[in-house]
Amino acid sequence: MQENQELINSLLEKQKTSAYSQQVAMDPEENQLLITRVVSAKYKVYVIILLILGVLIGTTYLPDAQRHYESVNARYEAKQAELTTLQQQVNEYTSYKAELESIGHYEDAVMDCINTGNCENIPALISGDLRSVVSFVQMGDLSSEKMGIDEQKILKNLDQYLIKNEPGTASSSNNGKIQLIDMGEPEVIEGKVKFYKLPIEIEITFDDKDDLITFVDNIESYIIPDKENRILYVIDEVSYDIMAYDEEQSTNVSLSAYYFR
């Protein structure tokens, strides 16, 4: 045991006096410089690796990220534009609704103005566009679940109002005799509010021009008191021989009936 301890001590003594130990002990600055060089080399390797990774990311992922950003930004701008358009439409419909409510409030005054000529109770807002107001008041619903078009309402409207010298009066004489009615296919009219147009061809026999004028006046200058029987007509064409105004004539009248559904 003592011999082993002596051997260890001898080795330790030799290590202390070795050339490498003496060099380390004698040149600490040079040793520190060596360590610094090793550390610097390691950092250079790290920097090179980071540069390589940066290049790979820049060429592989950044273009996709840029395209994704541009796509998201484009969708955002499109949604903003759509939102602005919807807001404008909301404002328009709100204003339009207010106008319709105002028209509904003065509906009786409008009817009195058209039928009797008493327009004192019509506000300035309505009187400035009275023709459009009258059109709205006259427009009703012609739709029918079974037939698509409520033909009975059209026939009743013609028989009780349009061909009467005194519209809506049961004892009134007729201003003409309906010979034929032909209804076409309805068309959709797009606008602030969607509505429909129904072409109607009518063959009517008038005794003279006065009966024809009464028929036209009933369409253009009269509002039916019963709201359920109102139909908005627009005269598209009338074939009438004005030279034979005092004779009985069979006249073709082209109408367009406008209605909601």
DRENDO-1510 file (C-alpha; in Angstrom, 1 decimal, always signed):
<recs>
REC; n; res; u; v; w
REC; 1; MET; +0.0; +0.0; +0.0 .
REC; 2; GLN; +2.8; +2.4; +0.8 .
REC; 3; GLU; +4.5; +1.5; -2.5 .
REC; 4; ASN; +1.4; +2.5; -4.4 .
REC; 5; GLN; +1.2; +5.8; -2.7 .
REC; 6; GLU; +4.8; +6.6; -3.5 .
REC; 7; LEU; +4.2; +5.7; -7.1 .
REC; 8; ILE; +1.2; +8.1; -7.3 .
REC; 9; ASN; +3.2; +10.9; -5.7 .
REC; 10; SER; +6.0; +10.3; -8.2 .
REC; 11; LEU; +3.7; +10.6; -11.2 .
REC; 12; LEU; +2.1; +13.8; -9.9 .
REC; 13; GLU; +5.6; +15.3; -9.4 .
REC; 14; LYS; +6.6; +14.5; -12.9 .
REC; 15; GLN; +3.3; +16.0; -14.3 .
REC; 16; LYS; +4.1; +19.3; -12.5 .
REC; 17; THR; +7.5; +19.4; -14.1 .
REC; 18; SER; +6.4; +18.3; -17.6 .
REC; 19; ALA; +7.0; +20.6; -20.6 .
REC; 20; TYR; +3.3; +21.2; -21.3 .
REC; 21; SER; +2.6; +22.2; -17.7 .
REC; 22; GLN; +5.5; +24.5; -17.7 .
REC; 23; GLN; +4.4; +26.0; -21.0 .
REC; 24; VAL; +0.8; +26.6; -19.6 .
REC; 25; ALA; +2.2; +28.1; -16.4 .
REC; 26; MET; +4.7; +30.2; -18.3 .
REC; 27; ASP; +2.4; +31.5; -21.2 .
REC; 28; PRO; -1.1; +32.2; -19.8 .
REC; 29; GLU; -1.8; +35.0; -22.3 .
REC; 30; GLU; -1.0; +32.7; -25.2 .
REC; 31; ASN; -3.3; +30.1; -23.7 .
REC; 32; GLN; -6.1; +32.6; -23.4 .
REC; 33; LEU; -5.5; +33.7; -27.1 .
REC; 34; LEU; -5.9; +30.1; -28.2 .
REC; 35; ILE; -9.2; +29.7; -26.3 .
REC; 36; THR; -10.4; +33.0; -27.9 .
REC; 37; ARG; -9.6; +31.7; -31.4 .
REC; 38; VAL; -11.5; +28.5; -30.7 .
REC; 39; VAL; -14.6; +30.4; -29.5 .
REC; 40; SER; -14.4; +32.8; -32.4 .
REC; 41; ALA; -14.3; +29.9; -34.9 .
REC; 42; LYS; -17.4; +28.4; -33.2 .
REC; 43; TYR; -19.3; +31.7; -33.6 .
REC; 44; LYS; -18.3; +32.0; -37.2 .
REC; 45; VAL; -19.7; +28.5; -37.8 .
REC; 46; TYR; -23.0; +29.5; -36.0 .
REC; 47; VAL; -23.2; +32.7; -38.1 .
REC; 48; ILE; -22.7; +30.7; -41.3 .
REC; 49; ILE; -25.4; +28.2; -40.3 .
REC; 50; LEU; -27.8; +31.1; -39.4 .
REC; 51; LEU; -27.1; +32.8; -42.8 .
REC; 52; ILE; -27.8; +29.5; -44.6 .
REC; 53; LEU; -31.0; +29.1; -42.7 .
REC; 54; GLY; -31.9; +32.7; -43.4 .
REC; 55; VAL; -31.4; +32.1; -47.1 .
REC; 56; LEU; -33.5; +28.9; -47.1 .
REC; 57; ILE; -36.3; +30.6; -45.2 .
REC; 58; GLY; -36.2; +33.7; -47.4 .
REC; 59; THR; -36.4; +31.7; -50.6 .
REC; 60; THR; -38.8; +29.0; -49.4 .
REC; 61; TYR; -41.2; +30.5; -46.9 .
REC; 62; LEU; -41.2; +34.3; -47.3 .
REC; 63; PRO; -42.7; +34.3; -50.9 .
REC; 64; ASP; -45.6; +32.1; -49.6 .
REC; 65; ALA; -46.0; +34.4; -46.6 .
REC; 66; GLN; -46.0; +37.4; -48.8 .
REC; 67; ARG; -48.6; +35.9; -51.2 .
REC; 68; HIS; -50.7; +34.9; -48.2 .
REC; 69; TYR; -50.5; +38.4; -46.7 .
REC; 70; GLU; -51.5; +40.0; -50.1 .
REC; 71; SER; -54.4; +37.6; -50.4 .
REC; 72; VAL; -55.6; +38.3; -46.9 .
REC; 73; ASN; -55.2; +42.0; -47.5 .
REC; 74; ALA; -57.1; +41.8; -50.8 .
REC; 75; ARG; -60.0; +39.9; -49.1 .
REC; 76; TYR; -60.1; +42.5; -46.3 .
REC; 77; GLU; -60.3; +45.4; -48.8 .
REC; 78; ALA; -63.0; +43.6; -50.7 .
REC; 79; LYS; -65.0; +43.0; -47.5 .
REC; 80; GLN; -64.6; +46.7; -46.6 .
REC; 81; ALA; -65.8; +47.8; -50.0 .
REC; 82; GLU; -68.8; +45.3; -49.7 .
REC; 83; LEU; -69.5; +46.7; -46.2 .
REC; 84; THR; -69.5; +50.3; -47.6 .
REC; 85; THR; -71.9; +49.3; -50.4 .
REC; 86; LEU; -74.2; +47.5; -48.0 .
REC; 87; GLN; -74.2; +50.6; -45.7 .
REC; 88; GLN; -75.1; +52.8; -48.6 .
REC; 89; GLN; -77.9; +50.4; -49.6 .
REC; 90; VAL; -79.2; +50.4; -46.0 .
REC; 91; ASN; -79.2; +54.2; -46.0 .
REC; 92; GLU; -81.0; +54.3; -49.3 .
REC; 93; TYR; -83.6; +51.7; -48.2 .
REC; 94; THR; -84.1; +53.6; -44.9 .
REC; 95; SER; -84.8; +56.8; -46.8 .
REC; 96; TYR; -87.0; +55.0; -49.2 .
REC; 97; LYS; -89.0; +53.4; -46.3 .
REC; 98; ALA; -89.5; +56.8; -44.8 .
REC; 99; GLU; -90.8; +58.1; -48.1 .
REC; 100; LEU; -93.2; +55.2; -48.4 .
REC; 101; GLU; -94.4; +55.7; -44.8 .
REC; 102; SER; -95.0; +59.3; -45.6 .
REC; 103; ILE; -97.0; +58.4; -48.7 .
REC; 104; GLY; -99.1; +55.9; -46.7 .
REC; 105; HIS; -99.8; +58.6; -44.2 .
REC; 106; TYR; -101.1; +61.0; -46.9 .
REC; 107; GLU; -102.8; +58.3; -49.1 .
REC; 108; ASP; -106.3; +59.6; -48.6 .
REC; 109; ALA; -105.1; +63.2; -49.4 .
REC; 110; VAL; -103.4; +61.9; -52.6 .
REC; 111; MET; -106.6; +60.0; -53.7 .
REC; 112; ASP; -108.7; +63.1; -53.0 .
REC; 113; CYS; -106.3; +65.2; -55.0 .
REC; 114; ILE; -106.4; +62.9; -58.0 .
REC; 115; ASN; -110.1; +62.1; -58.0 .
REC; 116; THR; -111.6; +65.5; -57.1 .
REC; 117; GLY; -108.8; +68.0; -57.7 .
REC; 118; ASN; -108.6; +69.0; -54.1 .
REC; 119; CYS; -104.8; +69.0; -53.5 .
REC; 120; GLU; -104.7; +71.4; -50.5 .
REC; 121; ASN; -103.7; +68.7; -48.0 .
REC; 122; ILE; -100.8; +67.4; -50.1 .
REC; 123; PRO; -97.4; +68.3; -48.5 .
REC; 124; ALA; -94.7; +69.8; -50.7 .
REC; 125; LEU; -92.5; +66.7; -50.5 .
REC; 126; ILE; -95.2; +64.7; -52.2 .
REC; 127; SER; -96.6; +67.3; -54.5 .
REC; 128; GLY; -93.2; +67.7; -56.2 .
REC; 129; ASP; -93.4; +64.0; -57.4 .
REC; 130; LEU; -97.1; +63.4; -57.4 .
REC; 131; ARG; -97.0; +61.1; -60.4 .
REC; 132; SER; -94.7; +58.6; -58.8 .
REC; 133; VAL; -96.7; +58.8; -55.6 .
REC; 134; VAL; -99.9; +58.0; -57.5 .
REC; 135; SER; -98.2; +55.0; -59.1 .
REC; 136; PHE; -97.1; +53.7; -55.8 .
REC; 137; VAL; -100.6; +54.1; -54.3 .
REC; 138; GLN; -102.2; +52.3; -57.2 .
REC; 139; MET; -99.8; +49.4; -57.3 .
REC; 140; GLY; -101.1; +46.3; -55.6 .
REC; 141; ASP; -100.6; +42.5; -55.6 .
REC; 142; LEU; -101.7; +40.5; -58.6 .
REC; 143; SER; -100.1; +37.2; -57.6 .
REC; 144; SER; -102.1; +34.0; -57.2 .
REC; 145; GLU; -101.0; +30.7; -55.7 .
REC; 146; LYS; -103.0; +28.6; -58.0 .
REC; 147; MET; -102.8; +30.5; -61.3 .
REC; 148; GLY; -99.7; +32.7; -60.9 .
REC; 149; ILE; -101.7; +35.8; -61.9 .
REC; 150; ASP; -105.0; +36.8; -60.2 .
REC; 151; GLU; -106.9; +37.1; -63.5 .
REC; 152; GLN; -110.3; +37.6; -61.7 .
REC; 153; LYS; -108.9; +40.8; -60.1 .
REC; 154; ILE; -108.0; +42.1; -63.5 .
REC; 155; LEU; -111.4; +41.3; -65.0 .
REC; 156; LYS; -113.2; +42.8; -62.0 .
REC; 157; ASN; -111.0; +46.0; -62.3 .
REC; 158; LEU; -111.8; +46.4; -66.0 .
REC; 159; ASP; -115.5; +45.6; -65.6 .
REC; 160; GLN; -116.3; +47.8; -62.6 .
REC; 161; TYR; -113.9; +50.7; -63.0 .
REC; 162; LEU; -112.1; +51.1; -66.3 .
REC; 163; ILE; -115.1; +50.7; -68.7 .
REC; 164; LYS; -117.4; +52.8; -66.4 .
REC; 165; ASN; -118.3; +56.4; -67.0 .
REC; 166; GLU; -118.5; +56.7; -63.2 .
REC; 167; PRO; -115.9; +54.2; -61.9 .
REC; 168; GLY; -117.0; +52.1; -59.0 .
REC; 169; THR; -120.7; +53.1; -59.3 .
REC; 170; ALA; -122.9; +50.1; -60.0 .
REC; 171; SER; -125.5; +52.1; -61.8 .
REC; 172; SER; -123.0; +53.8; -64.1 .
REC; 173; SER; -123.2; +53.3; -67.8 .
REC; 174; ASN; -120.3; +51.7; -69.7 .
REC; 175; ASN; -117.9; +53.7; -71.9 .
REC; 176; GLY; -117.1; +50.6; -74.0 .
REC; 177; LYS; -117.6; +46.9; -74.6 .
REC; 178; ILE; -114.7; +44.5; -74.0 .
REC; 179; GLN; -114.4; +42.1; -76.9 .
REC; 180; LEU; -111.2; +40.3; -76.0 .
REC; 181; ILE; -108.5; +40.2; -73.3 .
REC; 182; ASP; -105.2; +38.5; -73.7 .
REC; 183; MET; -102.6; +38.4; -70.8 .
REC; 184; GLY; -99.0; +37.7; -71.5 .
REC; 185; GLU; -96.2; +36.5; -69.3 .
REC; 186; PRO; -95.0; +38.6; -66.3 .
REC; 187; GLU; -91.6; +40.1; -66.3 .
REC; 188; VAL; -89.4; +41.0; -63.3 .
REC; 189; ILE; -88.4; +44.6; -62.9 .
REC; 190; GLU; -85.4; +45.2; -60.7 .
REC; 191; GLY; -85.0; +48.5; -58.8 .
REC; 192; LYS; -85.1; +49.8; -55.2 .
REC; 193; VAL; -87.9; +47.3; -54.8 .
REC; 194; LYS; -88.5; +44.3; -57.0 .
REC; 195; PHE; -91.8; +44.3; -58.8 .
REC; 196; TYR; -93.4; +42.8; -61.9 .
REC; 197; LYS; -94.9; +43.8; -65.2 .
REC; 198; LEU; -97.7; +42.0; -66.9 .
REC; 199; PRO; -98.5; +42.9; -70.6 .
REC; 200; ILE; -102.3; +42.9; -71.4 .
REC; 201; GLU; -103.9; +43.3; -74.8 .
REC; 202; ILE; -107.5; +44.4; -74.8 .
REC; 203; GLU; -109.9; +44.8; -77.7 .
REC; 204; ILE; -112.7; +47.3; -76.8 .
REC; 205; THR; -115.5; +48.8; -78.9 .
REC; 206; PHE; -116.1; +52.5; -78.2 .
REC; 207; ASP; -119.1; +54.4; -79.5 .
REC; 208; ASP; -117.1; +57.6; -80.0 .
REC; 209; LYS; -113.9; +59.4; -78.9 .
REC; 210; ASP; -115.5; +60.6; -75.6 .
REC; 211; ASP; -115.8; +57.0; -74.4 .
REC; 212; LEU; -112.2; +56.4; -75.3 .
REC; 213; ILE; -111.1; +59.5; -73.4 .
REC; 214; THR; -113.1; +58.4; -70.4 .
REC; 215; PHE; -111.5; +55.0; -70.5 .
REC; 216; VAL; -108.0; +56.6; -70.6 .
REC; 217; ASP; -108.9; +59.0; -67.8 .
REC; 218; ASN; -110.0; +56.1; -65.6 .
REC; 219; ILE; -106.5; +54.7; -66.1 .
REC; 220; GLU; -104.4; +57.8; -65.7 .
REC; 221; SER; -106.5; +60.2; -63.6 .
REC; 222; TYR; -108.4; +58.1; -61.1 .
REC; 223; ILE; -107.5; +56.1; -58.0 .
REC; 224; ILE; -109.9; +53.3; -57.0 .
REC; 225; PRO; -111.1; +53.9; -53.4 .
REC; 226; ASP; -111.0; +50.2; -52.5 .
REC; 227; LYS; -107.3; +49.5; -52.1 .
REC; 228; GLU; -107.8; +45.7; -52.8 .
REC; 229; ASN; -109.1; +46.5; -56.3 .
REC; 230; ARG; -106.4; +48.9; -57.4 .
REC; 231; ILE; -104.1; +48.0; -60.3 .
REC; 232; LEU; -101.4; +50.2; -61.8 .
REC; 233; TYR; -101.8; +50.4; -65.6 .
REC; 234; VAL; -99.6; +52.1; -68.1 .
REC; 235; ILE; -100.9; +52.6; -71.6 .
REC; 236; ASP; -98.3; +51.4; -74.1 .
REC; 237; GLU; -100.3; +51.8; -77.3 .
REC; 238; VAL; -103.8; +52.6; -78.6 .
REC; 239; SER; -104.9; +51.9; -82.2 .
REC; 240; TYR; -107.7; +54.4; -82.9 .
REC; 241; ASP; -108.8; +56.1; -86.1 .
REC; 242; ILE; -109.1; +59.7; -85.0 .
REC; 243; MET; -110.7; +60.6; -88.3 .
REC; 244; ALA; -113.7; +58.5; -87.4 .
REC; 245; TYR; -113.9; +59.8; -83.9 .
REC; 246; ASP; -117.7; +60.1; -84.0 .
REC; 247; GLU; -118.2; +56.5; -85.1 .
REC; 248; GLU; -118.2; +53.2; -83.2 .
REC; 249; GLN; -114.8; +51.6; -83.4 .
REC; 250; SER; -113.1; +48.4; -82.3 .
REC; 251; THR; -109.9; +49.6; -80.7 .
REC; 252; ASN; -106.9; +47.6; -79.6 .
REC; 253; VAL; -105.3; +48.8; -76.4 .
REC; 254; SER; -101.9; +47.6; -75.1 .
REC; 255; LEU; -101.5; +47.9; -71.3 .
REC; 256; SER; -98.8; +47.0; -68.8 .
REC; 257; ALA; -100.0; +46.2; -65.3 .
REC; 258; TYR; -97.4; +46.7; -62.6 .
REC; 259; TYR; -97.7; +44.9; -59.3 .
REC; 260; PHE; -95.9; +43.6; -56.2 .
REC; 261; ARG; -95.7; +40.0; -55.3 .
</recs>
